[in-house]
Amino acid sequence: MKVLIPSSLRSYTERGETEASGATLAVLLVDLERQYPGIRFRIIDEQDAIRPHIKIFVNRVQAPSIAAPLAPRDEVLVVAALSGG
């Protein structure tokens, strides 16, 4: 399925869009990690929770957790909040 990557994580993928597969977000993140080592830890923390500054949308609906189910034709959008001072 299509996965849209925020600019802050493109150093891992070298592009804004990639393909990954999985029946849940958790499995999809494992597939992304296999393809782009290090990216998973930037999206989820040590407790397998989505990091506070990251939002994940499946077909434009925010996913509450990485347990969210996925279908092969879904579109996943990872959004990273910008911060500064």
Secondary structure, 3 states (H helix, E strand, C coil): CEEECCHHHHHHHCCCEEECCCCEHHHHHHHHHHHCCCHHHHHECCCCCECCCEEEEECCEECCCCCCECCCCCEEEEEECCCCC
